[in-house]
Every structure is written in structure tokens, then in C-alpha cells.
Amino acid sequence: MQLDTIVGVVLALPLILYLPGAVVCRLALGQGLKLWDGEFVERVFVRVFVSILISGWTAFVLAELGVYSIQLLWSLLMGLFLICTGILWRREHGHLGLHLSLRMPRWYEAALAVELLVAAALFFHPAEMIRGDLDSGVYVNTGASIARTGGIITKDPQLAALNPDEEKQLLLGLLPGRFTLQEWRIPGFYVLDKQAGLVLPQLYHLLPAWIAIWISALGLQAGLQVMPFILLLSTAGVYVAGKRLFGNWVALIATLFLLLNSAQIWFARYPTSEGLNQLLFWGMVFAFVLFIEALRKENGPQARFFGVVAGASMGQIMMVRPDFIFFILPAIAYALYLRLSRRWQTAHWYFFAPLGLMGVHAGLHLAFFTYPYTVDLYHHIIRYMLETWPVWEIPLGVISLVLLVILDRKTGIVRFVERQIKANLNLITIALSVVLVVFVGYAYLIRPGIISAGLLRNLSLAPGILAGYIGAPVPRGSSANMVRLGWYLSPLGILLSTAGMALWIRRRLDGTTLLLLTMSGIYLFIYVNETYTVQYYIYTMRRYIPVVLPALSLTAALALVEFARVKKWRPIAIGTSAVLTIVMIAFFVYTGRVIVPHVEYRGLIDQIGALSSQFKKGDILLFSERRDEPYVVATPLEYVYGLDVFSLRLDQPDNSVVESMIQRWQSEGHNVFIIAGTNGGKLALKDMELHEIGEWTMDVPEFEQQFDQKPMNTYSSELHFGIYKPEPAPATGTKPSDTVRIDIGGFDYQYLVSGFYEKESDPSGTVFRWTGPDAQIRIASGWNGPGYLTLRASAGPQQRDKAASVTVAVNGVPIGKLDITSGFNTYRMEVPTKALAAGRDELTISLHSSTWSPSDSGLGYDSRSLGIELDSIGLEK
């Protein structure tokens, strides 16, 4: 462990994660927390959770102001701690004893401790997602940028210096009229002000603020432990909330189900905002339950304190994700009910005031930072509302306002409705339970179309068809969303969680559980209907992480515990519940056998760190590759390591503009490096030569991405780049070469224009590249032709049942057709003089191939359209 990591753990984290909450809790609830009957685990959780609210929000504000640093954050938190300590000293007359009472832990506390140790062992292996071009990478790169620069918005002098022609080569344009801002500096990073060189990261920024805290306190590698910590604490939050709502057994079983769930393990390691949402939501639920309990007990200090905690945590959800509206709407409905029923108490202000203040802050943050992302995300909804507002929105608003005024003046109406609800509560809860069961049954059994009339007529087909419920292929699209959720809960888990939610509605629906039930129902309905993501799994499971997955874990546990408490046949009921619990645990353990040992992108920090160490401040790196691949590497080089990095965005760039730009950079004293990928040869410099510096390879494990079945495999994700330094070309008059040979799969980057895939090797060790349907190679002039073109190529594995047909052209002139068979062989073709005459300063060789897909031949999931395996290409007299 490095020294800065040790210092961060010893000094920074206690001040950030515990001490602020400890002194604030003592101020609010008294010495020994005498104004609240919380148990030890609950007290520790509250102290840590309050510290999270204070520290995260403080860092967030500092980043908004552009003045964040870990030292300033420490200073502010230390100031808060000292002020609160001083107040306590005066209030308690100089007695600040800890008043520790040593006792043996209760059985459920010991059980929870074991569960959290298991969770820590499973969670604390974070994905090294510093790569770009994914939301997860944008979060990490934004956090690292905040830690490095102090602000969310960054200033990029090289961006400001680009002229309009250079912008066209480097900046990704966004569709006018569809997007609020018009360009990306790098995917996920908007050009906010081109003239000033201001760059604004998309997404919401409370999670990046937390990432910045951990990176600046612990360093990059250890700083990625922020997500495991957040999910570990949120798992504890599910326990304390579940314990207050349903008791120890339900809370312990639900916590065990949740921490063993593959999706929870994955997102405990994977940096997306849903994990932070889970923590804030379940901390809010716990605090809100205590707030309601305090109101009933007329415990003013407890009500005020937990009202503030619940309101602040719900308010901070608005700074994490743009779907916060589904959390806020039930709170607004609750406020309206309190007003209309005349049940509003002064203590309610302690919940709604911090919620409102956080809402104002979130609104200001949206106005200055997240408006492009939010408006773009809700583009179609906003457009629809603007187009239809005269038709129904104004009448609906007027009718709603009139109705509220009437209800506010005629309180008897609300009282009458309340009496009717109470009088018919049994019927209402039965109806709600039936609606729930019908919805889940429809979404799980009917909507996917897996169970059909044909299946019922021929039950012998059932094993193969029903395998979709445990991970086999299911129909693409949203119709099978509930089935995919069941992949991570099991069919038994779907059954138990549905039964438990029905039991919840029938037996435990009251003021303390209604808010959680409402939000769980909203999120289950919305995201089972449509996830609003690119639908590949396990990634899409992120939508269920904040609310649905923990809630279903709780209701599954509730069903098991309630069944075990059935008085008739009690031993059988207990035994059955125990067996079902073991079956659920076995399912989670077995299905997690692939995810648990896997660490997404393990080694990427060291690999990109080694690449960045080859350059220094002031160097400019220019990537030449297909549209997306460069940003995987360019993003962390720019925002984590602080280098100046650009990427050619066009498949056919204006090379004269690019060359002038490189010469300008060099004249300003910058060392310029070209980092060329698989199709890096699209960059052709007329008056410059590319000198080979070295080769860099990204080779990291990646979990497979499946659209129609549950992913279960890992593979190696590789990117290869050649590093070049452009220098002025020597004077003409050099002796032409009789022979040119390019080792495809070697240092070939500057020659490959388009249509090639990453390097691969066959069992014999031959390194080659697959071509696509069309591939193009550019060779600088200087070959002393005419003569012959040679290709060493193969059609691929024997499973490709026929030869690959390849049409070859030189400088656009067809020179013949080849039938390439399996196994590497050398093919030779004559290059006519007319083909050479068609070229000017270079030779361009084009290969048009018949294609083949491994997945269509039953060879795994590789669905690429492949032409031929090319090992080398040459020209000779």
C-alpha cells in the first residue's frame, strides 16, 4: 500500500465518512443518543450516512465553484467538526466522554457482521473502468478530472486554438435541433464554449464528486474502491430499513439475498450512478420511517433530525440521475395530502424544507451544468409537451388547480375519502394485491411470448423453450424484461418476491411502508415496461439497482418469514422456508460463479499509465482510427492524466488540413505524436514521414455483452496502437524499391486505411488480421513497378465450408479475382501498368471479399462479417 493511500485511509476517510455525522448526531439527539432508541448498528449507520450527505454535498459544491481540493474539503469538514465539538463542550459543561458500553453482540448483529464481511469480500474488486466511450468511463474520468483540476467544467487551451477547418476534423458534431450543444470534445464531454475552450462533462455530477474525493484522498487505483464502499453501505441501509419495517429475520435474509445477487456484486464494482442512488434511497427510507415513528411518539428532536436526514437524502437524489422525478412525485403527493387533510405539523417542515432547498440547488445545477444532458435525454417528451400544450396541458392544469382549491376548502371531502378507504381497506388491499399478481404474471408469463399455445399442446418442447427463464435466448426488445430480471432473481425469486409484496400490501400497508411500496411499484412498472438503455446485459440491470432489486429481495424474504410463521403445521412451514432459502442462496452462488472471480478491465490502469508515461506535459497526441476505438484510450489520457489528446473523427479526413495543424502545433513548440490503430492509415501526410516510436496494446478481461440471453462468459478485449512521430519528409530523389512487403499484424498501422479488424493469431502462432467485406491498404509511392502483388492469406477455419472470393483492385483498377481457401497460402497477381498510372503519390490496394460469420456457423457469439485472414501483402518486380 502506497504512502498516500495509507495517509488517506488514516486521516482523510474518518473525517469524511464518520466524524461529521458523529458530532451532528450527538448535537441533535443528545449524549448517548438518548432521544432515540436506535440499536448499535442503526446508530453507526446513521453517523456514517449523515457524514456521507455532508461530505458529498460539500465536495459537490466546491466542484461546481471550480475550487475543489481534498485539502479544502478536509479543512471545511474539520471546521464543522470543531464548531460542533465546541458547542457540545459548552452544552455538556466540558464533558465529552464517549460513554462506551461494552457488551456481547446480539445474534442478529453478529449475523449482519458476517454478511457484511462476505459482501466486502465480494464487492471490493472494482472494475478498472477508466476507459472512455461508456457512461461508466465518463463518471470516472469526470471524477478524476475534478480531482486534478478542481472543477466540473475544464478549460482546454488547445481546443480554443482550433480553427473551423481543424474543428471539422477533430470534434464530433451533434445533430442540430436534436441536441442542445453542437459538439463533443470527446464522447461524453460537451464543447460548452469553443472560443473559451470550456468543456462540460455530461451526466449528473454528485457521483463524480465522490469519485474525486476517493481519488484525491487515496490515488487512482485505490480511489476506485468508492463504488464497493457505497454499495456495502447501501446494503447495510437495506438491512436497517428492512429491520425497522419487517423485523430482524426479514432484514437478514433480504440482505443476504441482495449481497449474493450477481447484479448487486457487478454494480458494487462497476461505476454507474445507480449505486449511489441505492445508498441515498435506502438511507432516506430508513430515516423517513424513523421520522414517521417520531411523529407518532411526539418525539420532537427525533422527528426534526430524521426529517432533515430523509429530506436531504431525497434531495441529493436529484443530483445523481435524471430520473429523480419518480422519487419526487410521491413526495409531492404526500405533501398535498398533508395539506388537504390538515395533518401538516411543524415537524413536517424538517422533511420538506431540506428537500426543497436541495431541489433549488439541483435546479441551479441543472441550469448551469446538466441542462444539455437533461434536455437531450427528455427531448421527445419536451417536444411533445411543447407541441400539445394548448390541447390538453393547459386544460388539465386548470382543472387540477381548481380541484385542489376545492379540496383545500372542503376538507370534509378528504375526510370522507379517508373514511371510505379505512372502511373498505380489506377490499382495497385485496384489489391491489390482485393487480400486482396480474401485472407480474402478465409481464413474466404472457408478454414475453415464451409460453405459447403450441408449447401447451406439446409439453415435450418445454425444457428447451422454458430455458429462457433461466438465461437461454428470449425475444429481443422490452417484452421479456421481467424474464431478464428473473435471470438474476431466479423463477423462485420472482414467485417469492411477488408473494411477499402481496403480503406486504395485505398485512403491513401503513404510513411507514406506503412511501417505499409506492416508489417500488413505480420503478418496477416503469423499467419492466422499458429500460431506456441499450439493451445488453448485465449492463441494463443497472435500472433495477436503486429500488427494485433491494425491494424484491425484501419481499422475497418477507414471504419466507411469513410462511415460516404459519401456526398450523409450524415445523413443516419452518422447514420448507429454510429449504427455499437454501435454494435461493444456492442459485445466487451458482450463477455468480463467473462474475465473482472476474474483474472488468483488470490491469487497464497500469496499461494506460504506462502509455501516458511515454509523454510529457505539452505533448499533443493525435489518434487515427475508426470512430469509437480511439476514445477508449484518448479519454483517460486527456482527463485522468492531463495530456492534450485529439482524435480524427472522419473516415476520410482532409489530410492537408491535418498536416497543417500538425505543423502549427510543432511550430508552437509541441511534440506531436500520432497514435494509429487498426485503420490508422486513413491519415496520409504528403510532406511528412511517420517515424515508428513503438507499439502499445490494451489487453483486458471483459464480460460478454448479450442482448437476448444471459451473459456467462468472459473474453479478452484487445486494442493495438502504433505510436509514430511525424517529421518533415526528406528531399525527393531516393532510389525506388524493387520490393515492398507489409507484415499484416505487425507494425502495419500507417498502411491500413479501412476495413480491418484487430490482430489475432491462429494455433500455429501466425499473427494476422481479418478483413471485412471491403478493406483498403495505402502504400506510399516509390515502388519500382510494374510487377506482381502477393498476398499471404486464408479463408479462415475449416468450418467455413467454401472458399472466400476476393476481388482485388489497385488504385481503383480491378486486377483480378482470387479464391482464398482455408490455411495460409501465398497468392500472386500481376499489376498492370494502367493500374500504376492511375495512382499519383501512393498506391491504394482494395480487397472486396465474400463474407462469413462465425456465429452463423455455430462457432460462438462472434457475429462479425468476416472476409479473409490476411498475414502479409507485398509488391515485387
C-alpha positions, 0 to 999 in steps of 0.5 A: 500500500502506497504512502498516500493511500495509507495517509488517506485511509488514516486521516482523510476517510474518518473525517469524511465518512464518520466524524461529521455525522458523529458530532451532528448526531450527538448535537441533535439527539443528545449524549448517548443518543438518548432521544432515540432508541436506535440499536448499535448498528442503526446508530453507526449507520446513521453517523456514517450516512449523515457524514456521507450527505455532508461530505458529498454535498460539500465536495459537490459544491466546491466542484461546481465553484471550480475550487475543489481540493481534498485539502479544502474539503478536509479543512471545511469538514474539520471546521464543522467538526470543531464548531460542533465539538465546541458547542457540545463542550459548552452544552455538556459543561466540558464533558465529552466522554464517549460513554462506551458500553461494552457488551456481547453482540446480539445474534442478529448483529453478529449475523449482519457482521458476517454478511457484511464481511462476505459482501466486502469480500465480494464487492471490493474488486472494482472494475478498472473502468477508466476507459472512455466511450461508456457512461461508466468511463465518463463518471470516472474520468469526470471524477478524476478530472475534478480531482486534478483540476478542481472543477466540473467544467475544464478549460482546454487551451488547445481546443480554443486554438482550433480553427473551423477547418481543424474543428471539422476534423477533430470534434464530433458534431451533434445533430442540430435541433436534436441536441442542445450543444453542437459538439463533443470534445470527446464522447461524453464531454460537451464543447460548452464554449469553443472560443473559451475552450470550456468543456462540460462533462455530461451526466449528473455530477454528485457521483463524480464528486465522490469519485474525486474525493476517493481519488484525491484522498487515496490515488487512482487505483485505490480511489476506485474502491468508492463504488464497493464502499457505497454499495456495502453501505447501501446494503447495510441501509437495506438491512436497517430499513428492512429491520425497522419495517419487517423485523430482524429475520426479514432484514437478514435474509433480504440482505443476504439475498441482495449481497449474493445477487450477481447484479448487486456484486457487478454494480458494487464494482462497476461505476454507474450512478445507480449505486449511489442512488441505492445508498441515498434511497435506502438511507432516506427510507430508513430515516423517513420511517424513523421520522414517521415513528417520531411523529407518532411518539411526539418525539420532537428532536427525533422527528426534526433530525430524521426529517432533515436526514430523509429530506436531504437524502431525497434531495441529493437524489436529484443530483445523481440521475435524471430520473429523480422525478419518480422519487419526487412525485410521491413526495409531492403527493404526500405533501398535498395530502398533508395539506388537504387533510390538515395533518401538516405539523411543524415537524413536517417542515424538517422533511420538506424544507431540506428537500426543497432547498436541495431541489433549488440547488439541483435546479441551479445545477441543472441550469448551469451544468446538466441542462444539455444532458437533461434536455437531450435525454427528455427531448421527445417528451419536451417536444411533445409537451411543447407541441400539445400544450394548448390541447390538453396541458393547459386544460388539465392544469386548470382543472387540477388547480381548481380541484385542489382549491376545492379540496383545500376548502372542503376538507370534509371531502378528504375526510370522507375519502379517508373514511371510505378507504379505512372502511373498505381497506380489506377490499382495497388491499385485496384489489391491489394485491390482485393487480400486482399478481396480474401485472407480474404474471402478465409481464413474466408469463404472457408478454414475453411470448415464451409460453405459447399455445403450441408449447401447451399442446406439446409439453415435450418442447418445454425444457428447451423453450422454458430455458429462457427463464433461466438465461437461454435466448428470449425475444429481443426488445422490452417484452421479456424484461421481467424474464431478464430480471428473473435471470438474476432473481431466479423463477423462485425469486420472482414467485417469492418476491411477488408473494411477499409484496402481496403480503406486504400490501395485505398485512403491513400497508401503513404510513411507514411502508406506503412511501417505499411500496409506492416508489417500488411499484413505480420503478418496477412498472416503469423499467419492466415496461422499458429500460431506456438503455441499450439493451445488453446485459448485465449492463441494463440491470443497472435500472433495477439497482436503486429500488427494485432489486433491494425491494424484491429481495425484501419481499422475497424474504418477507414471504419466507418469514411469513410462511415460516410463521404459519401456526398450523403445521409450524415445523413443516412451514419452518422447514420448507422456508429454510429449504427455499432459502437454501435454494435461493442462496444456492442459485445466487452462488451458482450463477455468480460463479463467473462474475465473482472471480472476474474483474472488468478491465483488470490491469487497464490502469497500469496499461494506460499509465504506462502509455501516458508515461511515454509523454510529457506535459505539452505533448499533443497526441493525435489518434487515427482510427475508426470512430469509437476505438480511439476514445477508449484510450484518448479519454483517460489520457486527456482527463485522468492524466492531463495530456492534450489528446485529439482524435480524427473523427472522419473516415476520410479526413482532409489530410492537408488540413491535418498536416497543417495543424500538425505543423502549427502545433510543432511550430508552437513548440509541441511534440506531436505524436500520432497514435494509429490503430487498426485503420490508422492509415486513413491519415496520409501526410504528403510532406511528412514521414511517420517515424515508428516510436513503438507499439502499445496494446490494451489487453483486458478481461471483459464480460460478454455483452448479450442482448437476448440471453444471459451473459456467462462468459468472459473474453479478452478485449484487445486494442493495438496502437502504433505510436509514430512521430511525424517529421518533415519528409526528406528531399525527393530523389531516393532510389525506388524499391524493387520490393515492398512487403507489409507484415499484416499484424505487425507494425502495419498501422500507417498502411491500413486505411479501412476495413480491418479488424484487430490482430489475432493469431491462429494455433500455429502462432501466425499473427494476422488480421481479418478483413471485412467485406471491403478493406483498403491498404495505402502504400506510399509511392516509390515502388519500382513497378510494374510487377506482381502483388502477393498476398499471404492469406486464408479463408479462415477455419475449416468450418467455413465450408467454401472458399472466400472470393476476393476481388482485388483492385489497385488504385481503383483498377480491378486486377483480378479475382482470387479464391482464398481457401482455408490455411495460409497460402501465398497468392500472386497477381500481376499489376498492370501498368494502367493500374500504376498510372492511375495512382499519383503519390501512393498506391491504394490496394482494395480487397472486396471479399465474400463474407462469413460469420462465425456465429452463423456457423455455430462457432460462438457469439462472434457475429462479425462479417468476416472476409479473409485472414490476411498475414502479409501483402507485398509488391515485387518486380 
